[in-house]
Amino acid sequence: MSLPKLFGFHLILMLSSFWGTAGGFYLYQAFDCIYSTKDYSDMVYLESHSFNKDVFLQFNSTLGKYVGFTEFGVKQAENWNNDQAIIQQQKAEVDRLCKHNAQIDDSSVTYKTVKPKVMLSSVKPASGRHPAMLLCSAYNFYPETIKVYWMRDGKVETSDVTSTMELADGDWYYQIHSELQYTPKSGEKISCVVEHASLNKPMVYEWDPSMSESDRNKIAIGASGLVLGIIIAAAGLIYYKKKSSGRILVPN
Ligand SMILES: *[C@@H]1O[C@H](CO)[C@@H](O)[C@H](O)[C@H]1NC(C)=O
C-alpha cells in the first residue's frame, strides 16, 4: 500500500478591500508546509503574499529569506531581510507551525486507517449465465485504497465478477461492492477476500452455502412460533384439567 508522498496544508488569510461595484482587490497570504518524508527532513515552509493572483513577496525556509517579485515586493523583502527578529521568527516556523501541525495531521489523517465492515450475502442475479450470485460489500473504511476479490477452492476467481469503484460516503469513509455470479457446485469453498491498509493480513470471509442469513431468520421465526404454540397449548391443557377435575360429570 503506497502512502501519500506529498502532504501540504494551507492556512489562508484573506484581507480584501472592496470599493465601488467594479470588483475589488484581493490581497492574501498563504502559509504552506511542503514535505514528503515521515521524519520531516525535507520540510519547507513558504509564506506567500499575493495581490490579486500574483505573488509579490515570498519567504522560503530553504533560502532562509524573503524574495520579492515586484518593485514593491523587492523593497519589502529588503526591509524584512534586514530585520533579524523577523527572519529568526520566520525560520522557526518550520518547527513551530509545520512540523507541529504535520504531526497532528499525520496521526489524525495521513496515516490513519479505519477497518472496513464486510458483509457477504446471497442475492438474486438480475440476469446472466449463472443461477446464483454473491455480494461482498465493505463499508466505512479509510483510506480509499482497497482490494476486494473472490477465491473459489483456493484460486482467485476473476470471471463473472463485477466490482464498483470505491464510493465516497462524503464523511471521509468509503464503501465498495463486488458481485460474483456462479453456478453452485457441492463441496466447493467460495470466499471474499479484503486487503486494506487497516488490516495486517488479508481478511477472508467464507461463504456458508448451507444456510443464508434470511433462511436462518425464517427458521428462527418458525422455531419461536412453535415454542409459543406449545406453551399456549400446555397452558390450555392445564387449565382444562383443573376445571374438569372439580366437576362431577356423572351424577350419583
Ligand atoms: C524554495 O527554495 C528552494 C531553494 O532555492 C527551491 O529549490 C524550491 O523550489 C523553493 N520552493 C518553492 C515552492 O518555490
The ligand as an ORCA input file, in Angstrom:
! r2SCAN-3c Opt
* xyz 0 1
  C      12.340     27.089     -2.086
  O      13.709     27.290     -2.315
  C      14.403     26.178     -2.797
  C      15.897     26.549     -2.870
  O      16.081     27.624     -3.716
  C      13.865     25.738     -4.128
  O      14.532     24.586     -4.583
  C      12.400     25.476     -4.000
  O      11.847     25.167     -5.250
  C      11.696     26.666     -3.415
  N      10.301     26.304     -3.206
  C       9.293     26.914     -3.823
  C       7.945     26.302     -3.634
  O       9.424     27.904     -4.500
*
